[in-house]
């Protein structure tokens, strides 16, 4: 099961700890959704998602202030008796002393943020889904070419990094080299990124490790990007029939997501960077509703019909 440390969430979202004395190093978040405990504060605990981050906004905070003190304390006890990962108060709201005393007694971390509730919920849910999504690693190079995420794959030494370096020199951006982390954010989208240790670095055989960000500037790198096309470099095989029209797309599957894939045979003299750029532009054209292969097929059919 994917998990992320609560300390990392607090750092990324710039949360202020109201219980700094607590040790939260071992608390892991495993649920990508959050819960607003309005029903629980009203006394309804059926189907309570206690494993989720609990977010309290202005409505919940105002409601508990209307309760009698003994009822309010009882609801606090019921809520905080569950194994909650943490409670976050939005709009810089300050929980009352009874809540804080019970939270400390139950060892439940409490945070606050100055952000408005709904924008904050959108932000934390997007972050959790991105970090807790199913993932895998593949050997390849991911580059952003004209806004399209191109995952270049192939055997070691076939020229993936060299092609990526030429693309970077032509103004495109490196996302990851050698090891690409793929995350299934939605059933339709894969996000690729580099491991922290190799981010912005590229290896070129015969030269060594290059810092792309330093050599070409911050505009030459990107931390993550959706994967739109897979281009697989392979040695030229005279016996194999390669697709020359592109009427039907081929796919590769990662984490249940299908991505359009092209096999590019490698021969001396082929400008691989130009081929990758052309594939990216062709992909954008198809997204805009224009398919060059289908247009050519249509013209051929019309010509045949006219001769009849």
NUKEMAR-56676 format. One record per residue (C-alpha): residue number from 1; residue in three letters; x, y, z. Coordinates in steps of 0.05 Angstrom, whole numbers. Layout:
REM NUKEMAR-56676
<num=NUM residu=ALA c1=X c2=Y c3=Z> .
...
REM end
This chain:
REM NUKEMAR-56676
<num=1 residu=UNK c1=0 c2=0 c3=0> .
<num=2 residu=UNK c1=26 c2=69 c3=-18> .
<num=3 residu=UNK c1=36 c2=117 c3=39> .
<num=4 residu=UNK c1=66 c2=185 c3=53> .
<num=5 residu=UNK c1=93 c2=213 c3=118> .
<num=6 residu=UNK c1=49 c2=264 c3=154> .
<num=7 residu=UNK c1=111 c2=307 c3=163> .
<num=8 residu=UNK c1=118 c2=312 c3=87> .
<num=9 residu=UNK c1=45 c2=333 c3=79> .
<num=10 residu=UNK c1=52 c2=385 c3=133> .
<num=11 residu=UNK c1=114 c2=413 c3=99> .
<num=12 residu=UNK c1=86 c2=414 c3=29> .
<num=13 residu=UNK c1=21 c2=448 c3=51> .
<num=14 residu=UNK c1=56 c2=494 c3=101> .
<num=15 residu=UNK c1=13 c2=472 c3=159> .
<num=16 residu=UNK c1=22 c2=502 c3=228> .
<num=17 residu=UNK c1=26 c2=450 c3=283> .
<num=18 residu=UNK c1=-18 c2=465 c3=344> .
<num=19 residu=UNK c1=12 c2=404 c3=379> .
<num=20 residu=UNK c1=87 c2=413 c3=366> .
<num=21 residu=UNK c1=105 c2=370 c3=426> .
<num=22 residu=UNK c1=78 c2=308 c3=392> .
<num=23 residu=UNK c1=124 c2=261 c3=353> .
<num=24 residu=UNK c1=91 c2=251 c3=285> .
<num=25 residu=UNK c1=151 c2=220 c3=250> .
<num=26 residu=UNK c1=119 c2=151 c3=245> .
<num=27 residu=UNK c1=50 c2=173 c3=223> .
<num=28 residu=UNK c1=35 c2=153 c3=151> .
<num=29 residu=UNK c1=-23 c2=176 c3=108> .
<num=30 residu=UNK c1=-52 c2=120 c3=65> .
<num=31 residu=UNK c1=-120 c2=148 c3=44> .
<num=32 residu=UNK c1=-120 c2=199 c3=-13> .
<num=33 residu=UNK c1=-189 c2=227 c3=6> .
<num=34 residu=UNK c1=-205 c2=272 c3=65> .
<num=35 residu=UNK c1=-265 c2=276 c3=112> .
<num=36 residu=UNK c1=-302 c2=336 c3=141> .
<num=37 residu=UNK c1=-329 c2=309 c3=207> .
<num=38 residu=UNK c1=-394 c2=349 c3=207> .
<num=39 residu=UNK c1=-438 c2=288 c3=218> .
<num=40 residu=UNK c1=-392 c2=261 c3=271> .
<num=41 residu=UNK c1=-393 c2=326 c3=310> .
<num=42 residu=UNK c1=-469 c2=320 c3=306> .
<num=43 residu=UNK c1=-465 c2=250 c3=337> .
<num=44 residu=UNK c1=-470 c2=205 c3=275> .
<num=45 residu=UNK c1=-412 c2=157 c3=271> .
<num=46 residu=UNK c1=-438 c2=103 c3=223> .
<num=47 residu=UNK c1=-393 c2=95 c3=162> .
<num=48 residu=UNK c1=-341 c2=142 c3=193> .
<num=49 residu=UNK c1=-277 c2=146 c3=150> .
<num=50 residu=UNK c1=-231 c2=152 c3=210> .
<num=51 residu=UNK c1=-169 c2=133 c3=169> .
<num=52 residu=UNK c1=-173 c2=198 c3=129> .
<num=53 residu=UNK c1=-145 c2=266 c3=144> .
<num=54 residu=UNK c1=-200 c2=305 c3=181> .
<num=55 residu=UNK c1=-211 c2=377 c3=158> .
<num=56 residu=UNK c1=-253 c2=425 c3=200> .
<num=57 residu=UNK c1=-279 c2=489 c3=169> .
<num=58 residu=UNK c1=-319 c2=548 c3=190> .
<num=59 residu=UNK c1=-386 c2=510 c3=190> .
<num=60 residu=UNK c1=-362 c2=453 c3=235> .
<num=61 residu=UNK c1=-326 c2=501 c3=281> .
<num=62 residu=UNK c1=-386 c2=546 c3=288> .
<num=63 residu=UNK c1=-433 c2=487 c3=299> .
<num=64 residu=UNK c1=-396 c2=458 c3=359> .
<num=65 residu=UNK c1=-397 c2=526 c3=393> .
<num=66 residu=UNK c1=-473 c2=521 c3=395> .
<num=67 residu=UNK c1=-471 c2=457 c3=435> .
<num=68 residu=UNK c1=-475 c2=453 c3=510> .
<num=69 residu=UNK c1=-406 c2=442 c3=541> .
<num=70 residu=UNK c1=-419 c2=371 c3=565> .
<num=71 residu=UNK c1=-447 c2=351 c3=497> .
<num=72 residu=UNK c1=-389 c2=385 c3=461> .
<num=73 residu=UNK c1=-338 c2=348 c3=504> .
<num=74 residu=UNK c1=-374 c2=282 c3=491> .
<num=75 residu=UNK c1=-371 c2=293 c3=416> .
<num=76 residu=UNK c1=-297 c2=311 c3=421> .
<num=77 residu=UNK c1=-285 c2=247 c3=459> .
<num=78 residu=UNK c1=-323 c2=205 c3=408> .
<num=79 residu=UNK c1=-287 c2=237 c3=349> .
<num=80 residu=UNK c1=-217 c2=235 c3=377> .
<num=81 residu=UNK c1=-223 c2=165 c3=406> .
<num=82 residu=UNK c1=-215 c2=139 c3=334> .
<num=83 residu=UNK c1=-146 c2=129 c3=306> .
<num=84 residu=UNK c1=-145 c2=193 c3=265> .
<num=85 residu=UNK c1=-81 c2=211 c3=227> .
<num=86 residu=UNK c1=-91 c2=285 c3=242> .
<num=87 residu=UNK c1=-142 c2=342 c3=246> .
<num=88 residu=UNK c1=-133 c2=406 c3=206> .
<num=89 residu=UNK c1=-169 c2=471 c3=221> .
<num=90 residu=UNK c1=-177 c2=519 c3=163> .
<num=91 residu=UNK c1=-183 c2=595 c3=162> .
<num=92 residu=UNK c1=-134 c2=600 c3=221> .
<num=93 residu=UNK c1=-190 c2=576 c3=267> .
<num=94 residu=UNK c1=-167 c2=560 c3=337> .
<num=95 residu=UNK c1=-199 c2=499 c3=371> .
<num=96 residu=UNK c1=-222 c2=508 c3=442> .
<num=97 residu=UNK c1=-182 c2=484 c3=501> .
<num=98 residu=UNK c1=-226 c2=423 c3=512> .
<num=99 residu=UNK c1=-212 c2=398 c3=441> .
<num=100 residu=UNK c1=-137 c2=409 c3=450> .
<num=101 residu=UNK c1=-135 c2=374 c3=517> .
<num=102 residu=UNK c1=-171 c2=312 c3=490> .
<num=103 residu=UNK c1=-128 c2=312 c3=426> .
<num=104 residu=UNK c1=-65 c2=313 c3=468> .
<num=105 residu=UNK c1=-92 c2=258 c3=512> .
<num=106 residu=UNK c1=-109 c2=215 c3=452> .
<num=107 residu=UNK c1=-44 c2=233 c3=417> .
<num=108 residu=UNK c1=-80 c2=262 c3=355> .
<num=109 residu=UNK c1=-38 c2=315 c3=318> .
<num=110 residu=UNK c1=-75 c2=381 c3=306> .
<num=111 residu=UNK c1=-56 c2=431 c3=251> .
<num=112 residu=UNK c1=-82 c2=497 c3=225> .
<num=113 residu=UNK c1=-79 c2=533 c3=159> .
<num=114 residu=UNK c1=-99 c2=603 c3=138> .
<num=115 residu=UNK c1=-130 c2=577 c3=73> .
<num=116 residu=UNK c1=-204 c2=577 c3=59> .
<num=117 residu=UNK c1=-235 c2=508 c3=68> .
<num=118 residu=UNK c1=-256 c2=488 c3=-2> .
<num=119 residu=UNK c1=-192 c2=512 c3=-38> .
<num=120 residu=UNK c1=-151 c2=477 c3=16> .
<num=121 residu=UNK c1=-190 c2=412 c3=7> .
<num=122 residu=UNK c1=-179 c2=415 c3=-68> .
<num=123 residu=UNK c1=-105 c2=426 c3=-57> .
<num=124 residu=UNK c1=-95 c2=370 c3=-6> .
<num=125 residu=UNK c1=-136 c2=320 c3=-45> .
<num=126 residu=UNK c1=-97 c2=335 c3=-109> .
<num=127 residu=UNK c1=-32 c2=327 c3=-71> .
<num=128 residu=UNK c1=-53 c2=262 c3=-37> .
<num=129 residu=UNK c1=-78 c2=231 c3=-102> .
<num=130 residu=UNK c1=-13 c2=249 c3=-137> .
<num=131 residu=UNK c1=31 c2=221 c3=-82> .
<num=132 residu=UNK c1=-10 c2=159 c3=-65> .
<num=133 residu=UNK c1=-27 c2=138 c3=-136> .
<num=134 residu=UNK c1=-4 c2=69 c3=-160> .
<num=135 residu=UNK c1=66 c2=74 c3=-188> .
<num=136 residu=UNK c1=121 c2=36 c3=-224> .
<num=137 residu=UNK c1=190 c2=50 c3=-253> .
<num=138 residu=UNK c1=213 c2=39 c3=-324> .
<num=139 residu=UNK c1=280 c2=46 c3=-359> .
<num=140 residu=UNK c1=277 c2=103 c3=-408> .
<num=141 residu=UNK c1=279 c2=178 c3=-418> .
<num=142 residu=UNK c1=220 c2=225 c3=-411> .
<num=143 residu=UNK c1=220 c2=292 c3=-447> .
<num=144 residu=UNK c1=169 c2=347 c3=-458> .
<num=145 residu=UNK c1=167 c2=361 c3=-533> .
<num=146 residu=UNK c1=118 c2=415 c3=-555> .
<num=147 residu=UNK c1=77 c2=400 c3=-493> .
<num=148 residu=UNK c1=73 c2=326 c3=-507> .
<num=149 residu=UNK c1=105 c2=276 c3=-458> .
<num=150 residu=UNK c1=150 c2=230 c3=-499> .
<num=151 residu=UNK c1=175 c2=168 c3=-463> .
<num=152 residu=UNK c1=235 c2=142 c3=-502> .
<num=153 residu=UNK c1=250 c2=69 c3=-488> .
<num=154 residu=UNK c1=300 c2=18 c3=-516> .
<num=155 residu=UNK c1=360 c2=-24 c3=-498> .
<num=156 residu=UNK c1=418 c2=7 c3=-461> .
<num=157 residu=UNK c1=467 c2=44 c3=-506> .
<num=158 residu=UNK c1=418 c2=50 c3=-564> .
<num=159 residu=UNK c1=418 c2=127 c3=-561> .
<num=160 residu=UNK c1=360 c2=148 c3=-517> .
<num=161 residu=UNK c1=399 c2=199 c3=-476> .
<num=162 residu=UNK c1=435 c2=226 c3=-538> .
<num=163 residu=UNK c1=368 c2=238 c3=-572> .
<num=164 residu=UNK c1=342 c2=271 c3=-509> .
<num=165 residu=UNK c1=404 c2=316 c3=-506> .
<num=166 residu=UNK c1=393 c2=339 c3=-577> .
<num=167 residu=UNK c1=320 c2=353 c3=-561> .
<num=168 residu=UNK c1=341 c2=394 c3=-501> .
<num=169 residu=UNK c1=389 c2=433 c3=-545> .
<num=170 residu=UNK c1=331 c2=447 c3=-592> .
<num=171 residu=UNK c1=291 c2=479 c3=-536> .
<num=172 residu=UNK c1=252 c2=421 c3=-506> .
<num=173 residu=UNK c1=252 c2=399 c3=-433> .
<num=174 residu=UNK c1=280 c2=339 c3=-396> .
<num=175 residu=UNK c1=236 c2=306 c3=-344> .
<num=176 residu=UNK c1=274 c2=243 c3=-327> .
<num=177 residu=UNK c1=334 c2=203 c3=-352> .
<num=178 residu=UNK c1=349 c2=129 c3=-344> .
<num=179 residu=UNK c1=296 c2=116 c3=-289> .
<num=180 residu=UNK c1=226 c2=143 c3=-299> .
<num=181 residu=UNK c1=174 c2=138 c3=-243> .
<num=182 residu=UNK c1=104 c2=129 c3=-272> .
<num=183 residu=UNK c1=43 c2=146 c3=-229> .
<num=184 residu=UNK c1=-28 c2=129 c3=-248> .
<num=185 residu=UNK c1=-63 c2=193 c3=-227> .
<num=186 residu=UNK c1=-129 c2=178 c3=-262> .
<num=187 residu=UNK c1=-154 c2=120 c3=-305> .
<num=188 residu=UNK c1=-137 c2=163 c3=-366> .
<num=189 residu=UNK c1=-72 c2=196 c3=-345> .
<num=190 residu=UNK c1=-1 c2=173 c3=-327> .
<num=191 residu=UNK c1=47 c2=223 c3=-296> .
<num=192 residu=UNK c1=121 c2=212 c3=-304> .
<num=193 residu=UNK c1=175 c2=242 c3=-259> .
<num=194 residu=UNK c1=247 c2=231 c3=-240> .
<num=195 residu=UNK c1=272 c2=202 c3=-174> .
<num=196 residu=UNK c1=297 c2=258 c3=-129> .
<num=197 residu=UNK c1=369 c2=233 c3=-132> .
<num=198 residu=UNK c1=375 c2=237 c3=-208> .
<num=199 residu=UNK c1=330 c2=296 c3=-222> .
<num=200 residu=UNK c1=356 c2=344 c3=-276> .
<num=201 residu=UNK c1=416 c2=298 c3=-291> .
<num=202 residu=UNK c1=429 c2=260 c3=-355> .
<num=203 residu=UNK c1=482 c2=208 c3=-372> .
<num=204 residu=UNK c1=516 c2=208 c3=-439> .
<num=205 residu=UNK c1=564 c2=151 c3=-453> .
<num=206 residu=UNK c1=634 c2=175 c3=-467> .
<num=207 residu=UNK c1=622 c2=241 c3=-430> .
<num=208 residu=UNK c1=590 c2=222 c3=-364> .
<num=209 residu=UNK c1=538 c2=256 c3=-321> .
<num=210 residu=UNK c1=512 c2=324 c3=-343> .
<num=211 residu=UNK c1=472 c2=374 c3=-302> .
<num=212 residu=UNK c1=420 c2=396 c3=-353> .
<num=213 residu=UNK c1=392 c2=452 c3=-309> .
<num=214 residu=UNK c1=461 c2=482 c3=-301> .
<num=215 residu=UNK c1=483 c2=474 c3=-373> .
<num=216 residu=UNK c1=420 c2=496 c3=-409> .
<num=217 residu=UNK c1=381 c2=535 c3=-356> .
<num=218 residu=UNK c1=318 c2=525 c3=-315> .
<num=219 residu=UNK c1=276 c2=527 c3=-378> .
<num=220 residu=UNK c1=306 c2=461 c3=-401> .
<num=221 residu=UNK c1=279 c2=418 c3=-345> .
<num=222 residu=UNK c1=212 c2=399 c3=-315> .
<num=223 residu=UNK c1=196 c2=361 c3=-252> .
<num=224 residu=UNK c1=138 c2=319 c3=-280> .
<num=225 residu=UNK c1=95 c2=312 c3=-342> .
<num=226 residu=UNK c1=39 c2=267 c3=-368> .
<num=227 residu=UNK c1=61 c2=210 c3=-413> .
<num=228 residu=UNK c1=27 c2=218 c3=-481> .
<num=229 residu=UNK c1=70 c2=175 c3=-528> .
<num=230 residu=UNK c1=120 c2=119 c3=-522> .
<num=231 residu=UNK c1=175 c2=116 c3=-574> .
<num=232 residu=UNK c1=216 c2=52 c3=-573> .
<num=233 residu=UNK c1=284 c2=54 c3=-606> .
<num=234 residu=UNK c1=306 c2=-13 c3=-634> .
<num=235 residu=UNK c1=359 c2=-39 c3=-680> .
<num=236 residu=UNK c1=340 c2=-42 c3=-754> .
<num=237 residu=UNK c1=313 c2=-110 c3=-773> .
<num=238 residu=UNK c1=309 c2=-123 c3=-848> .
<num=239 residu=UNK c1=260 c2=-180 c3=-838> .
<num=240 residu=UNK c1=210 c2=-139 c3=-799> .
<num=241 residu=UNK c1=155 c2=-99 c3=-831> .
<num=242 residu=UNK c1=150 c2=-31 c3=-799> .
<num=243 residu=UNK c1=87 c2=11 c3=-800> .
<num=244 residu=UNK c1=93 c2=62 c3=-856> .
<num=245 residu=UNK c1=23 c2=92 c3=-855> .
<num=246 residu=UNK c1=1 c2=96 c3=-782> .
<num=247 residu=UNK c1=-73 c2=83 c3=-796> .
<num=248 residu=UNK c1=-79 c2=41 c3=-733> .
<num=249 residu=UNK c1=-46 c2=59 c3=-668> .
<num=250 residu=UNK c1=-7 c2=9 c3=-627> .
<num=251 residu=UNK c1=-5 c2=14 c3=-551> .
<num=252 residu=UNK c1=37 c2=-3 c3=-490> .
<num=253 residu=UNK c1=3 c2=-13 c3=-423> .
<num=254 residu=UNK c1=28 c2=15 c3=-357> .
<num=255 residu=UNK c1=-11 c2=6 c3=-292> .
<num=256 residu=UNK c1=-73 c2=-9 c3=-333> .
<num=257 residu=UNK c1=-67 c2=53 c3=-376> .
<num=258 residu=UNK c1=-55 c2=46 c3=-451> .
<num=259 residu=UNK c1=-7 c2=95 c3=-484> .
<num=260 residu=UNK c1=4 c2=102 c3=-559> .
<num=261 residu=UNK c1=71 c2=70 c3=-578> .
<num=262 residu=UNK c1=115 c2=75 c3=-640> .
<num=263 residu=UNK c1=174 c2=30 c3=-657> .
<num=264 residu=UNK c1=230 c2=70 c3=-689> .
<num=265 residu=UNK c1=285 c2=29 c3=-724> .
<num=266 residu=UNK c1=355 c2=57 c3=-714> .
<num=267 residu=UNK c1=401 c2=65 c3=-774> .
<num=268 residu=UNK c1=462 c2=109 c3=-785> .
<num=269 residu=UNK c1=444 c2=179 c3=-809> .
<num=270 residu=UNK c1=374 c2=182 c3=-780> .
<num=271 residu=UNK c1=360 c2=246 c3=-742> .
<num=272 residu=UNK c1=325 c2=217 c3=-681> .
<num=273 residu=UNK c1=309 c2=285 c3=-650> .
<num=274 residu=UNK c1=271 c2=307 c3=-713> .
<num=275 residu=UNK c1=233 c2=241 c3=-714> .
<num=276 residu=UNK c1=213 c2=250 c3=-641> .
<num=277 residu=UNK c1=192 c2=322 c3=-654> .
<num=278 residu=UNK c1=150 c2=299 c3=-714> .
<num=279 residu=UNK c1=117 c2=246 c3=-671> .
<num=280 residu=UNK c1=99 c2=298 c3=-618> .
<num=281 residu=UNK c1=69 c2=345 c3=-671> .
<num=282 residu=UNK c1=30 c2=288 c3=-703> .
<num=283 residu=UNK c1=2 c2=270 c3=-634> .
<num=284 residu=UNK c1=-21 c2=342 c3=-624> .
<num=285 residu=UNK c1=-54 c2=342 c3=-693> .
<num=286 residu=UNK c1=-92 c2=278 c3=-676> .
<num=287 residu=UNK c1=-116 c2=309 c3=-611> .
<num=288 residu=UNK c1=-142 c2=368 c3=-652> .
<num=289 residu=UNK c1=-180 c2=321 c3=-698> .
<num=290 residu=UNK c1=-132 c2=317 c3=-758> .
<num=291 residu=UNK c1=-101 c2=250 c3=-777> .
<num=292 residu=UNK c1=-52 c2=254 c3=-835> .
<num=293 residu=UNK c1=-54 c2=179 c3=-850> .
<num=294 residu=UNK c1=-130 c2=180 c3=-854> .
<num=295 residu=UNK c1=-128 c2=242 c3=-898> .
<num=296 residu=UNK c1=-80 c2=207 c3=-947> .
<num=297 residu=UNK c1=-123 c2=144 c3=-947> .
<num=298 residu=UNK c1=-184 c2=187 c3=-961> .
<num=299 residu=UNK c1=-150 c2=220 c3=-1020> .
<num=300 residu=UNK c1=-127 c2=153 c3=-1049> .
<num=301 residu=UNK c1=-197 c2=125 c3=-1044> .
<num=302 residu=UNK c1=-227 c2=186 c3=-1078> .
<num=303 residu=UNK c1=-176 c2=181 c3=-1134> .
<num=304 residu=UNK c1=-192 c2=107 c3=-1144> .
<num=305 residu=UNK c1=-267 c2=122 c3=-1146> .
<num=306 residu=UNK c1=-257 c2=178 c3=-1197> .
<num=307 residu=UNK c1=-219 c2=131 c3=-1244> .
<num=308 residu=UNK c1=-274 c2=80 c3=-1240> .
REM end
